[in-house]
């Protein structure tokens, strides 16, 4: 499985029991196995490390064929903040995407190619926008993508 292989390479082999823990694991956050909803909210408020964007992209597309960290956070921002943290707004954007990715990975069973294709292809139920663009637009956009995934998972026309 795509995610499990990536996690094993980074030494994060325990199973997260909460949604917050699964999201934190996907983002490469330290102590993800102890992360609960409140702790994750606090991490968003404080700002994620700048390297989190690259870690998330590596989880989506390990070969770099479809996405780059600069698709999430602008190159100049990443360069300026190499060793620092992202702003609260940038962290919220990344958290929204990670939430979508966690659910998509569950639905696609860790199939990286299918996951990347889903994220990169325009969808009529998203006004012909891509799920990744919609998820990065706002939390409301991420919620739309989550609803689309839920409908597909339930077998409702998506």
Beta strands, then each sheet from edge to edge (+ up, - down):
strand 1: 122-123
strand 2: 129-130
sheet 1: 1+ 2-
end
